[in-house]
Amino acid sequence: MQDFRKRLLHGTIWIGASRLLVNLAGLVSTLVLARFLVPADFGLVGIALTVTAVVTSLTELSLNAALIQHPSPLDRHFDTAFTLNLLRAVILGAVIAVLAVPVARSYHDERLTQVILFVGGTTLLSGFANPKLVSFSRILQFRQDFIINVSQRIVALGVSAAIAILYRSYWALVLGNAAAQLLAVILSYVLLPYRPRFTLAGGRDLFSFSVWLSFVQVINTVNYKFDQLVIGYVLGNASLGYYAVGDNLAALATREATAPLAQTLFPGFSRLAAERSRLIAAYQRAQSLLGLIGLPFGCGFAVVAKPFVLLAMGEKWRPAILLIQLLSGIFALQTLSSTLQPLAMAMGNTRRLFHRDLINFVIRLPLLLLGIFLGGLIGIAVARCVSGVAATILNMELARRLLGVSIADQLRVNARALAGAAVMMPGVAVESLAFATPATPLGLAAQIAILVATGASLYVGVVAGLWWAAGRPDGAEREVANLLRRILGRGSFPLPPP
C-alpha cells in the first residue's frame, strides 16, 4: 500500500506539472485568440469541432482503457488496438467529409465546409498514434504524458497565436490543433519505439471490456455537445462563441486543480480492484481530497469571474461572465462524485456507467431545451446547474451500490470542504459587491488579488479550524499538510499525530 501511494504521489506530481504548464499555455492561447478574434470565430470553429466530436463518438472503441484494465496485455493486443484505431480513423475521415456540405448549408455558412473537411482530415492522424504508450500508465508512470502534453500545447500556442496575430483568422483555431495532433503522433513513437502489425487477433479480449465504454462515450458526447449544436443553430455563432469560451473557462479552475490526482485514479483503482477494503479506503480518500481541492478553486473562480474576464479578455466578452459564474459553481460541486467513473472502470462495471449516462441524458436534454427557449444562454446555464446536481446524486448512488458506502458517508468525508466553500463564496461575493468594478487594468488586477486573498483566508481558516476541532483526523487535510511539509521542509511545519 505504501508503494502504491508513493507511485500515486509521483504520478500526481508529473500530471500536475503537465497540467500546470499545459493550461498556462492554454490560458495564454485563449486570451491571445480572444483579443485578436471575435466571438463568432469561436462559434464557427466550435460547430465544426462539435460535429466532428459527435461523429467520432459513434465509433469510439475505448481501447486504451481496455489495455490499462487488462491484467497482462500482449503484443497482439497492442497490434489489434493499432489496427482498429487506424481503420476507425479512415472511416471517420470519410464520414465527416460527406457531412461537410450538408452541415454548412444547415447553418447557412459556407465557410463551415472547408473547416469541417480540414478537421475531419486531422482525425486521420489520431489513427496512427502508438497504443503501447498506455504501458506507462499501467505502472503509474506519467513522465511521458508530461512530455507529449506540454510539447503539444506549446506548438498549438505558437501556431495559433502567430496566425491570429498576422491574419486575424479563425483558421488559427484549426491549424493550431492540427499541428499539436501531428506532434503527438510523432512523439508517441520517439518515446516508446513500436512497430505495429495489422491484426485483429486480440479483439475479443479488448472488446469484452470496452464495448460498454464505447456506448458511454456515444451517449456522453451527444449529451454534452448537443447544447452547442442547438445554440449555434438557434442563437447564432456569436452566442455559441460566448458559450464555448465561457464553458471552457468555467471548467478550467476545477478541472486543472483536480486533474493531476484524477488522472491517476483509474490505473490506481485497477491495482486494488481485487482487495475491496483497500479499494473502499482509497476511494473515500481520493473523493475527499478531490473535494478539498476542487471546491475552493471552482467556487473561487465564480466570484472573481467578472474582473478576470474584463481584465483578460475585454469588454466584448461581458456576456460570458454570468455564464462562467453559474457553471464554475456546478463544476466545483461535481468534484464530490468525479471518482465514480474510474472506480466503475477499474471494477469492470462499465455497463452501469452506460445506464447512468443514459439516465443523465434523459434528465439533461429536456432541461437544456427548456432553458434555451425560455432564457437563452443564461437559461441553458441554469439548466446545466440543475442537471449537474442530479448527476452528482446519481454518481453517489452508484458508488453506494458498487462499494456499499452510503451517500451520507460520501458527503461526510467532504463536510469540512463544503463548509469552507459555504463560508467563502458569500464572503467574497459581499466584498465584491461592496466596491465598484475598477475601470483600469491595474484596478481590476488589484481587485482580483484582494478577492483571491480573502477567499483563500476564509476557506483555509474554516477547513483548518474544523479539522483541528475534530482532533486532526487522518484524511484529506492531513494529506495536504504532509505535502506542505515536503515542500517547506520537514522541520519547518511540525504536524501532530491524529
LUMGU-720411 format. One record per residue (C-alpha): residue in three letters; chain; x negated, y, z negated. Coordinates in nm, 3 decimals. Each point is the difference from the previous one (the first is absolute). Layout:
> ALA  A  X  Y  Z
...
This chain:
> MET  A  0.000  0.000  0.000
> GLN  A  -0.289  0.234  -0.080
> ASP  A  -0.155  -0.068  0.341
> PHE  A  0.338  0.057  0.163
> ARG  A  0.044  0.337  -0.172
> LYS  A  -0.355  0.098  0.093
> ARG  A  0.066  -0.081  0.366
> LEU  A  0.326  0.196  -0.012
> LEU  A  -0.183  0.298  -0.150
> HIS  A  -0.273  -0.007  0.265
> GLY  A  0.259  -0.043  0.275
> THR  A  0.203  0.287  -0.141
> ILE  A  -0.307  0.225  -0.005
> TRP  A  -0.083  -0.075  0.365
> ILE  A  0.359  0.051  0.109
> GLY  A  0.028  0.312  -0.215
> ALA  A  -0.310  0.152  0.159
> SER  A  0.133  -0.094  0.343
> ARG  A  0.343  0.150  -0.064
> LEU  A  -0.151  0.315  -0.147
> LEU  A  -0.215  0.068  0.305
> VAL  A  0.260  -0.120  0.249
> ASN  A  0.271  0.219  -0.141
> LEU  A  -0.222  0.297  -0.052
> ALA  A  -0.077  -0.021  0.372
> GLY  A  0.367  -0.071  0.071
> LEU  A  0.111  0.301  -0.201
> VAL  A  -0.250  0.222  0.179
> SER  A  0.124  -0.141  0.330
> THR  A  0.366  0.065  -0.088
> LEU  A  -0.072  0.356  -0.110
> VAL  A  -0.209  0.077  0.309
> LEU  A  0.258  -0.148  0.235
> ALA  A  0.283  0.178  -0.183
> ARG  A  -0.181  0.330  0.057
> PHE  A  -0.063  -0.049  0.372
> LEU  A  0.308  -0.202  0.098
> VAL  A  0.370  0.070  -0.050
> PRO  A  0.253  -0.223  -0.182
> ALA  A  0.152  -0.106  0.335
> ASP  A  -0.334  -0.155  0.099
> PHE  A  0.008  -0.223  -0.307
> GLY  A  0.360  -0.089  0.076
> LEU  A  -0.080  -0.095  0.361
> VAL  A  -0.284  -0.233  -0.096
> GLY  A  0.202  -0.125  -0.298
> ILE  A  0.271  -0.130  0.234
> ALA  A  -0.258  -0.188  0.209
> LEU  A  -0.168  -0.150  -0.306
> THR  A  0.335  -0.098  -0.152
> VAL  A  0.118  -0.176  0.316
> THR  A  -0.332  -0.183  0.018
> ALA  A  0.018  -0.098  -0.368
> VAL  A  0.352  -0.140  0.037
> VAL  A  -0.093  -0.205  0.306
> THR  A  -0.321  -0.116  -0.167
> SER  A  0.186  -0.119  -0.308
> LEU  A  0.221  -0.228  0.210
> THR  A  -0.302  -0.218  0.070
> GLU  A  -0.185  0.044  -0.331
> LEU  A  -0.173  -0.327  -0.093
> SER  A  -0.158  0.093  -0.338
> LEU  A  -0.293  -0.230  0.073
> ASN  A  -0.250  0.187  -0.217
> ALA  A  0.219  -0.054  -0.305
> ALA  A  0.033  -0.368  0.089
> LEU  A  -0.380  -0.033  0.024
> ILE  A  -0.044  0.166  -0.341
> GLN  A  0.262  -0.221  -0.165
> HIS  A  -0.128  -0.322  0.163
> PRO  A  -0.208  -0.200  -0.252
> SER  A  -0.286  -0.073  0.245
> PRO  A  0.040  0.128  0.359
> LEU  A  -0.217  -0.165  0.267
> ASP  A  -0.137  0.130  0.332
> ARG  A  0.305  -0.131  0.182
> HIS  A  0.220  0.221  -0.219
> PHE  A  -0.201  0.312  0.084
> ASP  A  -0.009  -0.092  0.370
> THR  A  0.375  -0.053  -0.002
> ALA  A  0.051  0.339  -0.162
> PHE  A  -0.216  0.167  0.267
> THR  A  0.186  -0.176  0.283
> LEU  A  0.343  0.088  -0.133
> ASN  A  -0.095  0.362  -0.072
> LEU  A  -0.137  0.047  0.352
> LEU  A  0.305  -0.156  0.168
> ARG  A  0.225  0.214  -0.214
> ALA  A  -0.189  0.319  0.089
> VAL  A  0.034  -0.069  0.374
> ILE  A  0.373  -0.060  -0.032
> LEU  A  0.042  0.311  -0.212
> GLY  A  -0.185  0.217  0.251
> ALA  A  0.229  -0.120  0.280
> VAL  A  0.321  0.050  -0.200
> ILE  A  -0.098  0.350  -0.114
> ALA  A  -0.088  0.096  0.358
> VAL  A  0.345  -0.109  0.116
> LEU  A  0.168  0.206  -0.272
> ALA  A  -0.194  0.322  0.067
> VAL  A  0.227  0.150  0.266
> PRO  A  0.338  -0.092  -0.161
> VAL  A  -0.110  0.139  -0.337
> ALA  A  -0.126  0.324  0.155
> ARG  A  0.331  0.048  0.179
> SER  A  0.197  -0.076  -0.316
> TYR  A  -0.182  0.281  -0.183
> HIS  A  0.004  0.229  0.307
> ASP  A  -0.377  0.050  -0.008
> GLU  A  -0.202  -0.138  0.289
> ARG  A  -0.326  0.053  -0.190
> LEU  A  0.096  -0.302  -0.207
> THR  A  -0.060  -0.229  0.297
> GLN  A  -0.376  0.061  0.011
> VAL  A  -0.035  0.006  -0.377
> ILE  A  0.181  -0.333  -0.048
> LEU  A  -0.197  -0.161  0.283
> PHE  A  -0.327  0.110  -0.159
> VAL  A  0.101  -0.111  -0.349
> GLY  A  0.113  -0.334  0.146
> GLY  A  -0.339  -0.042  0.166
> THR  A  -0.168  0.065  -0.334
> THR  A  0.188  -0.293  -0.152
> LEU  A  -0.195  -0.230  0.233
> LEU  A  -0.316  0.084  -0.195
> SER  A  0.143  -0.141  -0.322
> GLY  A  0.021  -0.344  0.160
> PHE  A  -0.379  -0.023  0.019
> ALA  A  -0.067  0.064  -0.371
> ASN  A  -0.210  -0.254  -0.188
> PRO  A  0.234  -0.213  -0.216
> LYS  A  -0.289  -0.140  -0.200
> LEU  A  -0.039  0.328  -0.189
> VAL  A  0.267  -0.122  -0.244
> SER  A  -0.269  -0.233  -0.139
> PHE  A  -0.130  0.298  -0.197
> SER  A  0.342  0.082  -0.144
> ARG  A  0.042  -0.362  -0.110
> ILE  A  -0.296  0.038  -0.236
> LEU  A  0.104  0.352  -0.106
> GLN  A  -0.288  0.163  0.187
> PHE  A  0.106  0.329  0.162
> ARG  A  -0.324  0.172  0.101
> GLN  A  0.067  -0.087  0.364
> ASP  A  0.344  0.159  -0.020
> PHE  A  -0.168  0.313  -0.130
> ILE  A  -0.231  0.017  0.299
> ILE  A  0.274  -0.054  0.257
> ASN  A  0.262  0.226  -0.156
> VAL  A  -0.232  0.293  -0.066
> SER  A  -0.158  -0.023  0.346
> GLN  A  0.344  -0.013  0.162
> ARG  A  0.125  0.307  -0.179
> ILE  A  -0.312  0.205  0.071
> VAL  A  0.022  -0.080  0.371
> ALA  A  0.374  0.071  0.007
> LEU  A  -0.056  0.332  -0.177
> GLY  A  -0.275  0.105  0.241
> VAL  A  0.191  -0.090  0.316
> SER  A  0.337  0.138  -0.115
> ALA  A  -0.139  0.324  -0.137
> ALA  A  -0.210  0.068  0.309
> ILE  A  0.294  -0.049  0.238
> ALA  A  0.238  0.201  -0.220
> ILE  A  -0.239  0.294  -0.031
> LEU  A  -0.101  0.003  0.367
> TYR  A  0.328  -0.082  0.171
> ARG  A  0.281  0.050  -0.260
> SER  A  0.149  -0.323  0.137
> TYR  A  0.202  -0.280  -0.157
> TRP  A  -0.247  -0.238  0.165
> ALA  A  -0.228  0.069  -0.296
> LEU  A  0.227  -0.222  -0.211
> VAL  A  -0.005  -0.284  0.253
> LEU  A  -0.364  -0.005  0.106
> GLY  A  -0.131  0.017  -0.356
> ASN  A  0.189  -0.317  -0.093
> ALA  A  -0.119  -0.178  0.314
> ALA  A  -0.365  0.081  -0.071
> ALA  A  0.036  -0.127  -0.357
> GLN  A  0.159  -0.327  0.115
> LEU  A  -0.278  -0.066  0.250
> LEU  A  -0.267  0.061  -0.262
> ALA  A  0.172  -0.236  -0.246
> VAL  A  -0.006  -0.287  0.249
> ILE  A  -0.371  0.053  0.076
> LEU  A  -0.097  0.021  -0.368
> SER  A  0.195  -0.316  -0.087
> TYR  A  -0.246  -0.204  0.209
> VAL  A  -0.307  0.195  -0.112
> LEU  A  0.075  -0.066  -0.367
> LEU  A  0.084  -0.368  0.047
> PRO  A  -0.117  -0.162  0.326
> TYR  A  0.264  -0.233  0.137
> ARG  A  0.048  -0.169  0.337
> PRO  A  0.371  -0.075  0.043
> ARG  A  0.140  -0.300  0.184
> PHE  A  0.346  -0.021  0.151
> THR  A  0.200  -0.259  -0.190
> LEU  A  0.331  -0.044  -0.180
> ALA  A  -0.111  -0.300  -0.208
> GLY  A  0.050  0.175  -0.335
> GLY  A  0.336  0.157  0.081
> ARG  A  0.215  -0.224  -0.218
> ASP  A  -0.206  0.066  -0.314
> LEU  A  0.013  0.377  0.049
> PHE  A  0.364  0.026  0.100
> SER  A  0.121  -0.197  -0.300
> PHE  A  -0.096  0.304  -0.211
> SER  A  0.028  0.292  0.240
> VAL  A  0.337  -0.061  0.164
> TRP  A  0.199  0.167  -0.277
> LEU  A  -0.252  0.282  -0.026
> SER  A  0.058  0.060  0.371
> PHE  A  0.372  0.038  -0.066
> VAL  A  -0.084  0.232  -0.291
> GLN  A  -0.210  0.216  0.230
> VAL  A  0.277  0.023  0.257
> ILE  A  0.269  0.105  -0.245
> ASN  A  -0.235  0.239  -0.183
> THR  A  -0.110  0.175  0.318
> VAL  A  0.354  0.048  0.120
> ASN  A  0.100  0.110  -0.351
> TYR  A  -0.276  0.255  -0.046
> LYS  A  -0.029  0.127  0.358
> PHE  A  0.371  0.026  0.079
> ASP  A  0.025  0.340  -0.170
> GLN  A  -0.267  0.150  0.226
> LEU  A  0.172  -0.123  0.314
> VAL  A  0.332  0.146  -0.115
> ILE  A  -0.152  0.332  -0.109
> GLY  A  -0.180  0.041  0.333
> TYR  A  0.319  -0.077  0.190
> VAL  A  0.247  0.201  -0.212
> LEU  A  -0.209  0.290  -0.134
> GLY  A  -0.280  0.029  0.259
> ASN  A  -0.379  -0.017  0.008
> ALA  A  -0.063  0.292  -0.234
> SER  A  0.210  -0.149  -0.279
> LEU  A  -0.168  -0.336  0.051
> GLY  A  -0.336  0.175  -0.028
> TYR  A  0.096  0.149  -0.337
> TYR  A  0.127  -0.337  -0.114
> ALA  A  -0.296  -0.209  0.120
> VAL  A  -0.264  0.231  -0.146
> GLY  A  0.199  0.054  -0.320
> ASP  A  0.054  -0.373  -0.047
> ASN  A  -0.371  -0.068  0.046
> LEU  A  -0.107  0.273  -0.243
> ALA  A  0.259  -0.106  -0.257
> ALA  A  -0.135  -0.354  -0.001
> LEU  A  -0.363  0.108  0.007
> ALA  A  -0.056  0.071  -0.369
> THR  A  0.168  -0.313  -0.134
> ARG  A  -0.124  -0.229  0.273
> GLU  A  -0.361  0.104  -0.027
> ALA  A  -0.004  -0.002  -0.379
> THR  A  0.126  -0.359  -0.014
> ALA  A  -0.132  -0.154  0.324
> PRO  A  -0.345  -0.096  -0.136
> LEU  A  0.157  -0.235  -0.253
> ALA  A  0.306  -0.099  0.205
> GLN  A  -0.208  -0.125  0.293
> THR  A  -0.183  -0.251  -0.220
> LEU  A  0.316  -0.149  -0.151
> PHE  A  0.099  -0.247  0.271
> PRO  A  -0.336  -0.182  0.014
> GLY  A  -0.030  0.040  -0.376
> PHE  A  0.344  -0.146  -0.078
> SER  A  -0.065  -0.278  0.253
> ARG  A  -0.293  -0.120  -0.212
> LEU  A  0.229  -0.023  -0.305
> ALA  A  0.311  -0.142  0.169
> ALA  A  -0.044  -0.345  -0.158
> GLU  A  -0.040  0.140  -0.354
> ARG  A  0.333  0.152  -0.097
> SER  A  -0.092  0.153  -0.335
> ARG  A  -0.305  0.176  0.145
> LEU  A  0.203  0.112  0.300
> ILE  A  0.266  0.156  -0.226
> ALA  A  -0.267  0.181  -0.202
> ALA  A  -0.173  0.125  0.314
> TYR  A  0.330  0.114  0.151
> GLN  A  0.107  0.205  -0.301
> ARG  A  -0.346  0.150  -0.041
> ALA  A  -0.006  0.102  0.366
> GLN  A  0.357  0.132  -0.019
> SER  A  -0.074  0.220  -0.301
> LEU  A  -0.328  0.127  0.147
> LEU  A  0.163  0.096  0.331
> GLY  A  0.277  0.181  -0.187
> LEU  A  -0.245  0.181  -0.227
> ILE  A  -0.191  0.130  0.303
> GLY  A  0.274  0.038  0.260
> LEU  A  0.262  0.188  -0.204
> PRO  A  -0.208  0.312  -0.081
> PHE  A  -0.139  0.027  0.352
> GLY  A  0.336  -0.033  0.174
> CYS  A  0.197  0.214  -0.245
> GLY  A  -0.283  0.251  -0.024
> PHE  A  -0.021  0.047  0.375
> ALA  A  0.375  0.065  0.010
> VAL  A  -0.034  0.305  -0.226
> VAL  A  -0.300  0.149  0.186
> ALA  A  0.136  -0.072  0.349
> LYS  A  0.117  0.355  0.069
> PRO  A  -0.328  0.188  -0.060
> PHE  A  -0.196  -0.288  0.157
> VAL  A  0.198  0.005  0.327
> LEU  A  -0.008  0.379  0.026
> LEU  A  -0.375  0.009  -0.067
> ALA  A  -0.111  -0.294  0.210
> MET  A  0.246  0.000  0.290
> GLY  A  0.157  0.342  0.019
> GLU  A  0.345  0.155  -0.006
> LYS  A  0.120  -0.191  0.309
> TRP  A  0.008  -0.323  -0.209
> ARG  A  0.224  0.143  -0.276
> PRO  A  0.299  -0.219  0.104
> ALA  A  -0.202  -0.308  -0.104
> ILE  A  -0.048  0.114  -0.362
> LEU  A  0.325  -0.123  -0.156
> LEU  A  -0.030  -0.323  0.197
> ILE  A  -0.346  -0.060  -0.148
> GLN  A  0.121  0.078  -0.351
> LEU  A  0.284  -0.249  0.016
> LEU  A  -0.197  -0.282  0.161
> SER  A  -0.307  0.039  -0.223
> GLY  A  0.206  -0.072  -0.308
> ILE  A  0.160  -0.313  0.140
> PHE  A  -0.335  -0.132  0.127
> ALA  A  -0.134  0.040  -0.353
> LEU  A  0.291  -0.195  -0.146
> GLN  A  -0.045  -0.283  0.247
> THR  A  -0.352  -0.071  -0.128
> LEU  A  0.169  -0.170  -0.297
> SER  A  0.096  -0.292  0.223
> SER  A  -0.260  0.017  0.278
> THR  A  -0.175  -0.309  -0.140
> LEU  A  0.290  -0.222  0.110
> GLN  A  -0.109  -0.037  0.363
> PRO  A  -0.350  -0.142  -0.069
> LEU  A  0.143  -0.219  -0.278
> ALA  A  0.261  -0.165  0.223
> MET  A  -0.256  -0.047  0.278
> ALA  A  -0.251  -0.158  -0.237
> MET  A  0.267  -0.239  -0.130
> GLY  A  0.106  -0.091  0.355
> ASN  A  0.351  0.141  -0.052
> THR  A  0.008  0.204  0.321
> ARG  A  0.357  -0.111  0.073
> ARG  A  0.119  0.191  -0.305
> LEU  A  -0.180  0.310  0.128
> PHE  A  0.203  -0.024  0.320
> HIS  A  0.325  -0.028  -0.195
> ARG  A  -0.103  0.301  -0.210
> ASP  A  -0.079  0.211  0.304
> LEU  A  0.324  -0.100  0.168
> ILE  A  0.192  0.124  -0.306
> ASN  A  -0.206  0.322  0.002
> PHE  A  0.088  0.049  0.366
> VAL  A  0.372  -0.045  -0.064
> ILE  A  -0.019  0.259  -0.281
> ARG  A  -0.232  0.247  0.173
> LEU  A  0.147  0.020  0.350
> PRO  A  0.348  0.137  -0.083
> LEU  A  -0.150  0.240  -0.255
> LEU  A  -0.239  0.140  0.261
> LEU  A  0.274  0.046  0.258
> LEU  A  0.225  0.167  -0.256
> GLY  A  -0.286  0.223  -0.116
> ILE  A  -0.109  0.121  0.341
> PHE  A  0.350  0.087  0.118
> LEU  A  0.100  0.171  -0.325
> GLY  A  -0.323  0.173  -0.097
> GLY  A  -0.258  -0.021  0.279
> LEU  A  -0.359  -0.043  -0.116
> ILE  A  0.081  0.060  -0.367
> GLY  A  0.296  -0.237  0.019
> ILE  A  -0.219  -0.279  0.130
> ALA  A  -0.256  0.071  -0.274
> VAL  A  0.269  -0.030  -0.267
> ALA  A  0.118  -0.324  0.161
> ARG  A  -0.353  -0.134  -0.019
> CYS  A  -0.018  0.087  -0.369
> VAL  A  0.317  -0.195  -0.071
> SER  A  -0.111  -0.300  0.205
> GLY  A  -0.346  0.019  -0.161
> VAL  A  0.146  -0.037  -0.349
> ALA  A  0.205  -0.299  0.120
> ALA  A  -0.310  -0.157  0.157
> THR  A  -0.197  0.040  -0.324
> ILE  A  0.269  -0.177  -0.202
> LEU  A  0.023  -0.275  0.261
> ASN  A  -0.377  -0.057  -0.012
> MET  A  0.004  -0.026  -0.377
> GLU  A  0.284  -0.250  0.013
> LEU  A  -0.192  -0.215  0.249
> ALA  A  -0.308  0.014  -0.224
> ARG  A  0.220  -0.121  -0.285
> ARG  A  0.109  -0.298  0.206
> LEU  A  -0.353  -0.086  0.107
> LEU  A  -0.176  0.039  -0.336
> GLY  A  0.273  0.012  -0.262
> VAL  A  -0.103  0.352  -0.109
> SER  A  0.315  0.203  -0.076
> ILE  A  0.064  0.342  0.151
> ALA  A  -0.009  0.143  -0.353
> ASP  A  -0.351  -0.142  -0.052
> GLN  A  -0.113  0.139  0.335
> LEU  A  0.123  0.345  -0.099
> ARG  A  -0.147  -0.036  -0.349
> VAL  A  -0.357  -0.035  0.130
> ASN  A  0.053  0.331  0.182
> ALA  A  0.185  0.178  -0.281
> ARG  A  -0.285  0.235  -0.094
> ALA  A  -0.069  0.092  0.362
> LEU  A  0.370  0.070  0.059
> ALA  A  0.012  0.218  -0.312
> GLY  A  -0.307  0.192  0.114
> ALA  A  0.151  0.065  0.344
> ALA  A  0.334  0.099  -0.158
> VAL  A  -0.177  0.271  -0.201
> MET  A  -0.244  0.106  0.272
> MET  A  0.244  0.067  0.286
> PRO  A  0.239  0.242  -0.174
> GLY  A  -0.289  0.166  -0.183
> VAL  A  -0.187  0.079  0.322
> ALA  A  0.322  0.086  0.184
> VAL  A  0.094  0.259  -0.264
> GLU  A  -0.348  0.150  0.017
> SER  A  0.022  0.015  0.379
> LEU  A  0.338  0.173  -0.004
> ALA  A  -0.120  0.255  -0.255
> PHE  A  -0.237  0.157  0.253
> ALA  A  0.062  0.129  0.350
> THR  A  -0.165  -0.187  0.287
> PRO  A  -0.329  0.181  0.078
> ALA  A  -0.035  0.157  0.344
> THR  A  -0.375  -0.053  0.042
> PRO  A  -0.201  -0.321  0.051
> LEU  A  -0.203  0.074  -0.313
> GLY  A  0.316  0.046  -0.204
> LEU  A  0.150  -0.325  0.131
> ALA  A  -0.321  -0.190  -0.079
> ALA  A  -0.002  0.145  -0.353
> GLN  A  0.363  -0.098  -0.052
> ILE  A  -0.070  -0.358  0.112
> ALA  A  -0.295  -0.024  -0.240
> ILE  A  0.208  0.130  -0.293
> LEU  A  0.292  -0.235  0.074
> VAL  A  -0.231  -0.301  0.037
> ALA  A  -0.177  0.080  -0.328
> THR  A  0.331  0.041  -0.181
> GLY  A  0.143  -0.323  0.141
> ALA  A  -0.312  -0.201  -0.080
> SER  A  -0.009  0.134  -0.356
> LEU  A  0.365  -0.082  -0.062
> TYR  A  -0.018  -0.349  0.149
> VAL  A  -0.325  -0.107  -0.163
> GLY  A  0.105  0.152  -0.331
> VAL  A  0.333  -0.185  -0.012
> VAL  A  -0.137  -0.335  0.120
> ALA  A  -0.309  0.009  -0.223
> GLY  A  0.206  0.110  -0.298
> LEU  A  0.254  -0.280  0.041
> TRP  A  -0.276  -0.255  0.057
> TRP  A  -0.183  0.109  -0.313
> ALA  A  0.322  -0.002  -0.201
> ALA  A  0.068  -0.358  0.117
> GLY  A  -0.335  -0.112  -0.141
> ARG  A  -0.204  0.018  0.323
> PRO  A  0.133  -0.333  0.141
> ASP  A  -0.174  -0.186  0.278
> GLY  A  0.136  0.110  0.335
> ALA  A  -0.032  0.250  0.283
> GLU  A  -0.113  0.286  -0.224
> ARG  A  -0.286  -0.211  -0.135
> GLU  A  -0.100  -0.095  0.357
> VAL  A  -0.023  0.370  0.091
> ALA  A  -0.186  0.079  -0.322
> ASN  A  -0.253  -0.277  0.069
> LEU  A  -0.050  0.132  0.352
> LEU  A  -0.066  0.345  -0.142
> ARG  A  -0.256  -0.151  -0.236
> ARG  A  -0.188  -0.144  0.297
> ILE  A  0.011  0.332  0.181
> LEU  A  -0.093  0.220  -0.298
> GLY  A  -0.241  -0.241  -0.166
> ARG  A  0.074  -0.261  -0.263
> GLY  A  -0.126  0.211  -0.286
> SER  A  0.193  0.315  0.084
> PHE  A  0.355  -0.135  -0.016
> PRO  A  0.044  -0.236  -0.296
> LEU  A  0.319  -0.205  0.017
> PRO  A  0.144  -0.171  -0.308
> PRO  A  0.130  -0.356  0.036
> PRO  A  0.379  -0.051  0.034
